[in-house]
Amino acid sequence: MSKRFKASCPCCGSVELSAAELRLVVSPRRSFYLFRCPRCEQAVRKPAGPRIIELLTDGGVLSVRVHAS
């Protein structure tokens, strides 16, 4: 069974997502994760601190690293 993550949609509240349904953007200035709510299909963006980055990365979420220029 694949890892499931709980996240919060501003419209629907708590939702469960698979690693494939999440994307993580890691930047020196501002990191965040993205998903489309499985209930209302709204695109959601949430901030990601070091602990969230670690949990999502360890759970197999695809991440993109952006370097400041």
PyMOL Python script that loads the backbone (N, CA, C, O; Angstrom):
from pymol import cmd

cmd.read_pdbstr("""\
ATOM      1  N   MET A   1       0.848  -1.189   0.000  1.00  0.00           N
ATOM      2  CA  MET A   1       0.000   0.000   0.000  1.00  0.00           C
ATOM      3  C   MET A   1       0.891   1.250   0.000  1.00  0.00           C
ATOM      4  O   MET A   1       1.864   1.330   0.750  1.00  0.00           O
ATOM      5  N   SER A   2       0.550   2.202  -0.837  1.00  0.00           N
ATOM      6  CA  SER A   2       1.373   3.405  -0.934  1.00  0.00           C
ATOM      7  C   SER A   2       1.067   4.374   0.197  1.00  0.00           C
ATOM      8  O   SER A   2      -0.015   4.355   0.785  1.00  0.00           O
ATOM      9  N   LYS A   3       2.026   5.201   0.479  1.00  0.00           N
ATOM     10  CA  LYS A   3       1.917   6.213   1.539  1.00  0.00           C
ATOM     11  C   LYS A   3       0.818   7.210   1.198  1.00  0.00           C
ATOM     12  O   LYS A   3       0.690   7.625   0.046  1.00  0.00           O
ATOM     13  N   ARG A   4       0.031   7.594   2.186  1.00  0.00           N
ATOM     14  CA  ARG A   4      -1.025   8.596   2.029  1.00  0.00           C
ATOM     15  C   ARG A   4      -0.676   9.785   2.916  1.00  0.00           C
ATOM     16  O   ARG A   4      -0.117   9.630   4.002  1.00  0.00           O
ATOM     17  N   PHE A   5      -1.016  10.967   2.432  1.00  0.00           N
ATOM     18  CA  PHE A   5      -0.740  12.205   3.152  1.00  0.00           C
ATOM     19  C   PHE A   5      -2.045  12.934   3.402  1.00  0.00           C
ATOM     20  O   PHE A   5      -2.945  12.922   2.562  1.00  0.00           O
ATOM     21  N   LYS A   6      -2.145  13.566   4.559  1.00  0.00           N
ATOM     22  CA  LYS A   6      -3.295  14.418   4.854  1.00  0.00           C
ATOM     23  C   LYS A   6      -2.919  15.863   4.565  1.00  0.00           C
ATOM     24  O   LYS A   6      -1.835  16.322   4.923  1.00  0.00           O
ATOM     25  N   ALA A   7      -3.827  16.563   3.917  1.00  0.00           N
ATOM     26  CA  ALA A   7      -3.627  17.977   3.624  1.00  0.00           C
ATOM     27  C   ALA A   7      -4.969  18.671   3.803  1.00  0.00           C
ATOM     28  O   ALA A   7      -5.993  18.023   4.018  1.00  0.00           O
ATOM     29  N   SER A   8      -4.951  19.984   3.714  1.00  0.00           N
ATOM     30  CA  SER A   8      -6.170  20.755   3.924  1.00  0.00           C
ATOM     31  C   SER A   8      -6.488  21.603   2.697  1.00  0.00           C
ATOM     32  O   SER A   8      -5.661  22.385   2.231  1.00  0.00           O
ATOM     33  N   CYS A   9      -7.704  21.430   2.187  1.00  0.00           N
ATOM     34  CA  CYS A   9      -8.214  22.253   1.096  1.00  0.00           C
ATOM     35  C   CYS A   9      -9.002  23.401   1.729  1.00  0.00           C
ATOM     36  O   CYS A   9      -9.767  23.164   2.664  1.00  0.00           O
ATOM     37  N   PRO A  10      -8.838  24.635   1.250  1.00  0.00           N
ATOM     38  CA  PRO A  10      -9.577  25.757   1.843  1.00  0.00           C
ATOM     39  C   PRO A  10     -11.097  25.620   1.703  1.00  0.00           C
ATOM     40  O   PRO A  10     -11.845  26.195   2.495  1.00  0.00           O
ATOM     41  N   CYS A  11     -11.551  24.871   0.715  1.00  0.00           N
ATOM     42  CA  CYS A  11     -13.001  24.686   0.519  1.00  0.00           C
ATOM     43  C   CYS A  11     -13.539  23.426   1.200  1.00  0.00           C
ATOM     44  O   CYS A  11     -14.621  23.447   1.786  1.00  0.00           O
ATOM     45  N   CYS A  12     -12.782  22.335   1.119  1.00  0.00           N
ATOM     46  CA  CYS A  12     -13.287  21.029   1.560  1.00  0.00           C
ATOM     47  C   CYS A  12     -12.772  20.577   2.921  1.00  0.00           C
ATOM     48  O   CYS A  12     -13.323  19.650   3.515  1.00  0.00           O
ATOM     49  N   GLY A  13     -11.735  21.214   3.412  1.00  0.00           N
ATOM     50  CA  GLY A  13     -11.143  20.774   4.676  1.00  0.00           C
ATOM     51  C   GLY A  13     -10.138  19.657   4.440  1.00  0.00           C
ATOM     52  O   GLY A  13      -9.432  19.663   3.432  1.00  0.00           O
ATOM     53  N   SER A  14     -10.068  18.707   5.353  1.00  0.00           N
ATOM     54  CA  SER A  14      -9.072  17.648   5.321  1.00  0.00           C
ATOM     55  C   SER A  14      -9.317  16.679   4.159  1.00  0.00           C
ATOM     56  O   SER A  14     -10.435  16.208   3.945  1.00  0.00           O
ATOM     57  N   VAL A  15      -8.247  16.397   3.421  1.00  0.00           N
ATOM     58  CA  VAL A  15      -8.293  15.427   2.327  1.00  0.00           C
ATOM     59  C   VAL A  15      -7.068  14.526   2.415  1.00  0.00           C
ATOM     60  O   VAL A  15      -6.053  14.907   2.998  1.00  0.00           O
ATOM     61  N   GLU A  16      -7.163  13.331   1.837  1.00  0.00           N
ATOM     62  CA  GLU A  16      -6.030  12.410   1.772  1.00  0.00           C
ATOM     63  C   GLU A  16      -5.537  12.335   0.344  1.00  0.00           C
ATOM     64  O   GLU A  16      -6.322  12.287  -0.603  1.00  0.00           O
ATOM     65  N   LEU A  17      -4.203  12.326   0.202  1.00  0.00           N
ATOM     66  CA  LEU A  17      -3.582  12.327  -1.115  1.00  0.00           C
ATOM     67  C   LEU A  17      -2.457  11.304  -1.165  1.00  0.00           C
ATOM     68  O   LEU A  17      -1.818  11.016  -0.153  1.00  0.00           O
ATOM     69  N   SER A  18      -2.223  10.764  -2.344  1.00  0.00           N
ATOM     70  CA  SER A  18      -1.067   9.892  -2.547  1.00  0.00           C
ATOM     71  C   SER A  18       0.135  10.764  -2.910  1.00  0.00           C
ATOM     72  O   SER A  18      -0.015  11.948  -3.211  1.00  0.00           O
ATOM     73  N   ALA A  19       1.317  10.173  -2.877  1.00  0.00           N
ATOM     74  CA  ALA A  19       2.530  10.901  -3.259  1.00  0.00           C
ATOM     75  C   ALA A  19       2.419  11.399  -4.699  1.00  0.00           C
ATOM     76  O   ALA A  19       2.920  12.479  -5.015  1.00  0.00           O
ATOM     77  N   ALA A  20       1.777  10.638  -5.569  1.00  0.00           N
ATOM     78  CA  ALA A  20       1.639  11.020  -6.974  1.00  0.00           C
ATOM     79  C   ALA A  20       0.731  12.238  -7.163  1.00  0.00           C
ATOM     80  O   ALA A  20       0.800  12.908  -8.193  1.00  0.00           O
ATOM     81  N   GLU A  21      -0.112  12.525  -6.183  1.00  0.00           N
ATOM     82  CA  GLU A  21      -1.042  13.659  -6.286  1.00  0.00           C
ATOM     83  C   GLU A  21      -0.436  14.964  -5.754  1.00  0.00           C
ATOM     84  O   GLU A  21      -1.071  16.016  -5.830  1.00  0.00           O
ATOM     85  N   LEU A  22       0.770  14.903  -5.224  1.00  0.00           N
ATOM     86  CA  LEU A  22       1.440  16.067  -4.646  1.00  0.00           C
ATOM     87  C   LEU A  22       2.686  16.418  -5.447  1.00  0.00           C
ATOM     88  O   LEU A  22       3.306  15.548  -6.060  1.00  0.00           O
ATOM     89  N   ARG A  23       3.047  17.697  -5.439  1.00  0.00           N
ATOM     90  CA  ARG A  23       4.309  18.171  -5.992  1.00  0.00           C
ATOM     91  C   ARG A  23       4.931  19.091  -4.957  1.00  0.00           C
ATOM     92  O   ARG A  23       4.225  19.825  -4.265  1.00  0.00           O
ATOM     93  N   LEU A  24       6.240  19.052  -4.854  1.00  0.00           N
ATOM     94  CA  LEU A  24       6.979  19.845  -3.884  1.00  0.00           C
ATOM     95  C   LEU A  24       7.971  20.726  -4.619  1.00  0.00           C
ATOM     96  O   LEU A  24       8.726  20.246  -5.464  1.00  0.00           O
ATOM     97  N   VAL A  25       7.972  22.013  -4.300  1.00  0.00           N
ATOM     98  CA  VAL A  25       8.935  22.962  -4.869  1.00  0.00           C
ATOM     99  C   VAL A  25       9.797  23.460  -3.713  1.00  0.00           C
ATOM    100  O   VAL A  25       9.294  24.044  -2.753  1.00  0.00           O
ATOM    101  N   VAL A  26      11.098  23.221  -3.818  1.00  0.00           N
ATOM    102  CA  VAL A  26      12.040  23.595  -2.748  1.00  0.00           C
ATOM    103  C   VAL A  26      12.923  24.729  -3.267  1.00  0.00           C
ATOM    104  O   VAL A  26      13.595  24.601  -4.290  1.00  0.00           O
ATOM    105  N   SER A  27      12.901  25.830  -2.539  1.00  0.00           N
ATOM    106  CA  SER A  27      13.653  27.026  -2.913  1.00  0.00           C
ATOM    107  C   SER A  27      14.292  27.612  -1.665  1.00  0.00           C
ATOM    108  O   SER A  27      13.748  27.469  -0.569  1.00  0.00           O
ATOM    109  N   PRO A  28      15.445  28.273  -1.812  1.00  0.00           N
ATOM    110  CA  PRO A  28      16.061  28.911  -0.641  1.00  0.00           C
ATOM    111  C   PRO A  28      15.162  29.977  -0.007  1.00  0.00           C
ATOM    112  O   PRO A  28      15.228  30.209   1.200  1.00  0.00           O
ATOM    113  N   ARG A  29      14.341  30.608  -0.806  1.00  0.00           N
ATOM    114  CA  ARG A  29      13.485  31.686  -0.287  1.00  0.00           C
ATOM    115  C   ARG A  29      12.142  31.209   0.237  1.00  0.00           C
ATOM    116  O   ARG A  29      11.718  31.595   1.327  1.00  0.00           O
ATOM    117  N   ARG A  30      11.469  30.363  -0.549  1.00  0.00           N
ATOM    118  CA  ARG A  30      10.107  29.967  -0.187  1.00  0.00           C
ATOM    119  C   ARG A  30       9.785  28.609  -0.790  1.00  0.00           C
ATOM    120  O   ARG A  30       9.692  28.483  -2.011  1.00  0.00           O
ATOM    121  N   SER A  31       9.616  27.601   0.038  1.00  0.00           N
ATOM    122  CA  SER A  31       9.270  26.264  -0.434  1.00  0.00           C
ATOM    123  C   SER A  31       7.778  26.036  -0.213  1.00  0.00           C
ATOM    124  O   SER A  31       7.180  26.595   0.707  1.00  0.00           O
ATOM    125  N   PHE A  32       7.187  25.205  -1.072  1.00  0.00           N
ATOM    126  CA  PHE A  32       5.756  24.937  -0.973  1.00  0.00           C
ATOM    127  C   PHE A  32       5.418  23.614  -1.642  1.00  0.00           C
ATOM    128  O   PHE A  32       6.205  23.071  -2.418  1.00  0.00           O
ATOM    129  N   TYR A  33       4.229  23.106  -1.327  1.00  0.00           N
ATOM    130  CA  TYR A  33       3.731  21.923  -2.013  1.00  0.00           C
ATOM    131  C   TYR A  33       2.408  22.268  -2.671  1.00  0.00           C
ATOM    132  O   TYR A  33       1.691  23.170  -2.236  1.00  0.00           O
ATOM    133  N   LEU A  34       2.102  21.529  -3.731  1.00  0.00           N
ATOM    134  CA  LEU A  34       0.919  21.780  -4.543  1.00  0.00           C
ATOM    135  C   LEU A  34       0.112  20.501  -4.698  1.00  0.00           C
ATOM    136  O   LEU A  34       0.666  19.402  -4.730  1.00  0.00           O
ATOM    137  N   PHE A  35      -1.187  20.654  -4.794  1.00  0.00           N
ATOM    138  CA  PHE A  35      -2.048  19.524  -5.126  1.00  0.00           C
ATOM    139  C   PHE A  35      -3.376  20.036  -5.660  1.00  0.00           C
ATOM    140  O   PHE A  35      -3.746  21.191  -5.449  1.00  0.00           O
ATOM    141  N   ARG A  36      -4.080  19.163  -6.347  1.00  0.00           N
ATOM    142  CA  ARG A  36      -5.429  19.466  -6.794  1.00  0.00           C
ATOM    143  C   ARG A  36      -6.355  18.691  -5.870  1.00  0.00           C
ATOM    144  O   ARG A  36      -6.223  17.475  -5.730  1.00  0.00           O
ATOM    145  N   CYS A  37      -7.287  19.388  -5.243  1.00  0.00           N
ATOM    146  CA  CYS A  37      -8.196  18.752  -4.290  1.00  0.00           C
ATOM    147  C   CYS A  37      -8.979  17.641  -4.994  1.00  0.00           C
ATOM    148  O   CYS A  37      -9.567  17.870  -6.051  1.00  0.00           O
ATOM    149  N   PRO A  38      -8.986  16.447  -4.413  1.00  0.00           N
ATOM    150  CA  PRO A  38      -9.714  15.343  -5.042  1.00  0.00           C
ATOM    151  C   PRO A  38     -11.241  15.507  -4.980  1.00  0.00           C
ATOM    152  O   PRO A  38     -11.965  14.821  -5.702  1.00  0.00           O
ATOM    153  N   ARG A  39     -11.720  16.391  -4.142  1.00  0.00           N
ATOM    154  CA  ARG A  39     -13.175  16.613  -4.032  1.00  0.00           C
ATOM    155  C   ARG A  39     -13.664  17.725  -4.950  1.00  0.00           C
ATOM    156  O   ARG A  39     -14.563  17.507  -5.762  1.00  0.00           O
ATOM    157  N   CYS A  40     -13.080  18.916  -4.829  1.00  0.00           N
ATOM    158  CA  CYS A  40     -13.585  20.076  -5.586  1.00  0.00           C
ATOM    159  C   CYS A  40     -12.707  20.431  -6.785  1.00  0.00           C
ATOM    160  O   CYS A  40     -13.078  21.279  -7.597  1.00  0.00           O
ATOM    161  N   GLU A  41     -11.545  19.787  -6.899  1.00  0.00           N
ATOM    162  CA  GLU A  41     -10.587  19.985  -7.987  1.00  0.00           C
ATOM    163  C   GLU A  41      -9.910  21.355  -7.993  1.00  0.00           C
ATOM    164  O   GLU A  41      -9.296  21.740  -8.988  1.00  0.00           O
ATOM    165  N   GLN A  42     -10.018  22.090  -6.889  1.00  0.00           N
ATOM    166  CA  GLN A  42      -9.323  23.378  -6.772  1.00  0.00           C
ATOM    167  C   GLN A  42      -7.827  23.130  -6.631  1.00  0.00           C
ATOM    168  O   GLN A  42      -7.413  22.212  -5.922  1.00  0.00           O
ATOM    169  N   ALA A  43      -7.009  23.946  -7.305  1.00  0.00           N
ATOM    170  CA  ALA A  43      -5.559  23.888  -7.131  1.00  0.00           C
ATOM    171  C   ALA A  43      -5.216  24.541  -5.792  1.00  0.00           C
ATOM    172  O   ALA A  43      -5.677  25.643  -5.494  1.00  0.00           O
ATOM    173  N   VAL A  44      -4.404  23.852  -4.989  1.00  0.00           N
ATOM    174  CA  VAL A  44      -4.059  24.329  -3.649  1.00  0.00           C
ATOM    175  C   VAL A  44      -2.536  24.401  -3.535  1.00  0.00           C
ATOM    176  O   VAL A  44      -1.821  23.501  -3.977  1.00  0.00           O
ATOM    177  N   ARG A  45      -2.062  25.480  -2.937  1.00  0.00           N
ATOM    178  CA  ARG A  45      -0.628  25.681  -2.693  1.00  0.00           C
ATOM    179  C   ARG A  45      -0.449  25.997  -1.215  1.00  0.00           C
ATOM    180  O   ARG A  45      -1.109  26.887  -0.680  1.00  0.00           O
ATOM    181  N   LYS A  46       0.448  25.263  -0.557  1.00  0.00           N
ATOM    182  CA  LYS A  46       0.696  25.431   0.875  1.00  0.00           C
ATOM    183  C   LYS A  46       2.194  25.591   1.133  1.00  0.00           C
ATOM    184  O   LYS A  46       3.005  24.980   0.438  1.00  0.00           O
ATOM    185  N   PRO A  47       2.572  26.402   2.121  1.00  0.00           N
ATOM    186  CA  PRO A  47       3.997  26.542   2.453  1.00  0.00           C
ATOM    187  C   PRO A  47       4.556  25.231   3.011  1.00  0.00           C
ATOM    188  O   PRO A  47       3.840  24.445   3.631  1.00  0.00           O
ATOM    189  N   ALA A  48       5.848  25.019   2.775  1.00  0.00           N
ATOM    190  CA  ALA A  48       6.509  23.811   3.267  1.00  0.00           C
ATOM    191  C   ALA A  48       7.801  24.178   3.969  1.00  0.00           C
ATOM    192  O   ALA A  48       8.763  24.617   3.338  1.00  0.00           O
ATOM    193  N   GLY A  49       7.815  23.993   5.284  1.00  0.00           N
ATOM    194  CA  GLY A  49       9.028  24.192   6.062  1.00  0.00           C
ATOM    195  C   GLY A  49       9.898  22.944   5.997  1.00  0.00           C
ATOM    196  O   GLY A  49       9.544  21.971   5.330  1.00  0.00           O
ATOM    197  N   PRO A  50      11.030  22.969   6.685  1.00  0.00           N
ATOM    198  CA  PRO A  50      11.973  21.845   6.635  1.00  0.00           C
ATOM    199  C   PRO A  50      11.360  20.490   6.990  1.00  0.00           C
ATOM    200  O   PRO A  50      11.666  19.488   6.344  1.00  0.00           O
ATOM    201  N   ARG A  51      10.512  20.449   7.994  1.00  0.00           N
ATOM    202  CA  ARG A  51       9.914  19.160   8.409  1.00  0.00           C
ATOM    203  C   ARG A  51       8.959  18.628   7.334  1.00  0.00           C
ATOM    204  O   ARG A  51       8.978  17.435   7.035  1.00  0.00           O
ATOM    205  N   ILE A  52       8.140  19.483   6.760  1.00  0.00           N
ATOM    206  CA  ILE A  52       7.214  19.073   5.700  1.00  0.00           C
ATOM    207  C   ILE A  52       8.010  18.594   4.480  1.00  0.00           C
ATOM    208  O   ILE A  52       7.661  17.584   3.868  1.00  0.00           O
ATOM    209  N   ILE A  53       9.074  19.315   4.130  1.00  0.00           N
ATOM    210  CA  ILE A  53       9.924  18.909   3.002  1.00  0.00           C
ATOM    211  C   ILE A  53      10.471  17.504   3.246  1.00  0.00           C
ATOM    212  O   ILE A  53      10.446  16.660   2.350  1.00  0.00           O
ATOM    213  N   GLU A  54      10.959  17.257   4.444  1.00  0.00           N
ATOM    214  CA  GLU A  54      11.516  15.953   4.792  1.00  0.00           C
ATOM    215  C   GLU A  54      10.446  14.854   4.695  1.00  0.00           C
ATOM    216  O   GLU A  54      10.694  13.799   4.112  1.00  0.00           O
ATOM    217  N   LEU A  55       9.272  15.099   5.258  1.00  0.00           N
ATOM    218  CA  LEU A  55       8.200  14.094   5.233  1.00  0.00           C
ATOM    219  C   LEU A  55       7.745  13.781   3.812  1.00  0.00           C
ATOM    220  O   LEU A  55       7.575  12.616   3.454  1.00  0.00           O
ATOM    221  N   LEU A  56       7.550  14.811   3.009  1.00  0.00           N
ATOM    222  CA  LEU A  56       7.090  14.592   1.639  1.00  0.00           C
ATOM    223  C   LEU A  56       8.162  13.905   0.790  1.00  0.00           C
ATOM    224  O   LEU A  56       7.858  12.994   0.020  1.00  0.00           O
ATOM    225  N   THR A  57       9.405  14.338   0.931  1.00  0.00           N
ATOM    226  CA  THR A  57      10.495  13.731   0.172  1.00  0.00           C
ATOM    227  C   THR A  57      10.666  12.265   0.556  1.00  0.00           C
ATOM    228  O   THR A  57      10.787  11.402  -0.314  1.00  0.00           O
ATOM    229  N   ASP A  58      10.677  11.989   1.844  1.00  0.00           N
ATOM    230  CA  ASP A  58      10.814  10.606   2.315  1.00  0.00           C
ATOM    231  C   ASP A  58       9.634   9.745   1.876  1.00  0.00           C
ATOM    232  O   ASP A  58       9.773   8.532   1.717  1.00  0.00           O
ATOM    233  N   GLY A  59       8.475  10.369   1.679  1.00  0.00           N
ATOM    234  CA  GLY A  59       7.283   9.642   1.263  1.00  0.00           C
ATOM    235  C   GLY A  59       7.156   9.471  -0.236  1.00  0.00           C
ATOM    236  O   GLY A  59       6.163   8.919  -0.709  1.00  0.00           O
ATOM    237  N   GLY A  60       8.142   9.931  -0.999  1.00  0.00           N
ATOM    238  CA  GLY A  60       8.141   9.705  -2.432  1.00  0.00           C
ATOM    239  C   GLY A  60       7.497  10.779  -3.282  1.00  0.00           C
ATOM    240  O   GLY A  60       7.237  10.554  -4.464  1.00  0.00           O
ATOM    241  N   VAL A  61       7.231  11.950  -2.704  1.00  0.00           N
ATOM    242  CA  VAL A  61       6.635  13.047  -3.475  1.00  0.00           C
ATOM    243  C   VAL A  61       7.685  13.624  -4.416  1.00  0.00           C
ATOM    244  O   VAL A  61       8.819  13.882  -4.013  1.00  0.00           O
ATOM    245  N   LEU A  62       7.299  13.822  -5.672  1.00  0.00           N
ATOM    246  CA  LEU A  62       8.186  14.405  -6.664  1.00  0.00           C
ATOM    247  C   LEU A  62       8.520  15.836  -6.262  1.00  0.00           C
ATOM    248  O   LEU A  62       7.628  16.627  -5.955  1.00  0.00           O
ATOM    249  N   SER A  63       9.821  16.167  -6.265  1.00  0.00           N
ATOM    250  CA  SER A  63      10.217  17.514  -5.875  1.00  0.00           C
ATOM    251  C   SER A  63      11.046  18.176  -6.964  1.00  0.00           C
ATOM    252  O   SER A  63      11.754  17.517  -7.725  1.00  0.00           O
ATOM    253  N   VAL A  64      10.938  19.489  -7.013  1.00  0.00           N
ATOM    254  CA  VAL A  64      11.717  20.315  -7.921  1.00  0.00           C
ATOM    255  C   VAL A  64      12.483  21.296  -7.062  1.00  0.00           C
ATOM    256  O   VAL A  64      11.902  21.967  -6.208  1.00  0.00           O
ATOM    257  N   ARG A  65      13.778  21.384  -7.281  1.00  0.00           N
ATOM    258  CA  ARG A  65      14.613  22.335  -6.545  1.00  0.00           C
ATOM    259  C   ARG A  65      14.861  23.537  -7.427  1.00  0.00           C
ATOM    260  O   ARG A  65      15.310  23.408  -8.566  1.00  0.00           O
ATOM    261  N   VAL A  66      14.564  24.714  -6.887  1.00  0.00           N
ATOM    262  CA  VAL A  66      14.763  25.968  -7.597  1.00  0.00           C
ATOM    263  C   VAL A  66      15.890  26.724  -6.897  1.00  0.00           C
ATOM    264  O   VAL A  66      15.851  26.939  -5.686  1.00  0.00           O
ATOM    265  N   HIS A  67      16.882  27.119  -7.666  1.00  0.00           N
ATOM    266  CA  HIS A  67      18.022  27.832  -7.091  1.00  0.00           C
ATOM    267  C   HIS A  67      17.872  29.319  -7.370  1.00  0.00           C
ATOM    268  O   HIS A  67      17.536  29.715  -8.486  1.00  0.00           O
ATOM    269  N   ALA A  68      18.120  30.138  -6.360  1.00  0.00           N
ATOM    270  CA  ALA A  68      18.045  31.598  -6.534  1.00  0.00           C
ATOM    271  C   ALA A  68      19.201  32.048  -7.398  1.00  0.00           C
ATOM    272  O   ALA A  68      20.304  31.506  -7.319  1.00  0.00           O
ATOM    273  N   SER A  69      18.938  33.047  -8.227  1.00  0.00           N
ATOM    274  CA  SER A  69      20.028  33.545  -9.089  1.00  0.00           C
ATOM    275  C   SER A  69      20.598  34.832  -8.552  1.00  0.00           C
ATOM    276  O   SER A  69      21.519  35.394  -9.144  1.00  0.00           O
TER     277      SER A  69
END
""", "prot")
cmd.dss("prot")
cmd.show_as("cartoon", "prot")
cmd.util.cbc("prot")
cmd.orient("prot")
